[in-house]
């Protein structure tokens, strides 16, 4: 049984190698997982290799963890009850050392090192009159993997429209502009 499972796991690898050897393009990578939050109508790609945790009862967001819990990804929305300055300060207070604090008209980024020496990158923006945020927390030993991902995740933030199942059957896309 173990041999069969190993053989089946190797089939895609062998086929991809054969395709490249014959000059054929390798099969495309699967698209990233897109998380859509119905309550706050936003979406964001989720980094590969993370497992979604049970969602909060209020539906404000979701959390994903690596198998060893060293990498955390969170995405959430919240009502506009604090100023951007207050939110930035609150985010920075969690860090032992703040490396980046930048803001624009309707967004901010805070990044630095947590007391446990992991890196925290947080981006928050105003979207449809609510604050939409994500955090990526990862070990400093994995910077080469996750540092470039922070910008990619920020670029992947979109508006997701909530639709019923019957509306989805009639629609080509569930995503807003």
HELIX and SHEET records of a PDB file:
HELIX    1   1 UNK A    2  UNK A   21  1                                  20    
HELIX    2   2 UNK A   84  UNK A   93  1                                  10    
HELIX    3   3 UNK A  140  UNK A  142  5                                   3    
HELIX    4   4 UNK A  143  UNK A  156  1                                  14    
HELIX    5   5 UNK A  165  UNK A  170  1                                   6    
SHEET    1   A 3 UNK A  33  UNK A  37  0                                        
SHEET    2   A 3 UNK A  42  UNK A  46 -1                                        
SHEET    3   A 3 UNK A 158  UNK A 159 -1                                        
SHEET    1   B 7 UNK A  51  UNK A  52  0                                        
SHEET    2   B 7 UNK A  61  UNK A  65 -1                                        
SHEET    3   B 7 UNK A  72  UNK A  79 -1                                        
SHEET    4   B 7 UNK A 130  UNK A 139 -1                                        
SHEET    5   B 7 UNK A 118  UNK A 127 -1                                        
SHEET    6   B 7 UNK A 107  UNK A 114 -1                                        
SHEET    7   B 7 UNK A  95  UNK A 103 -1                                        
END                                                                             
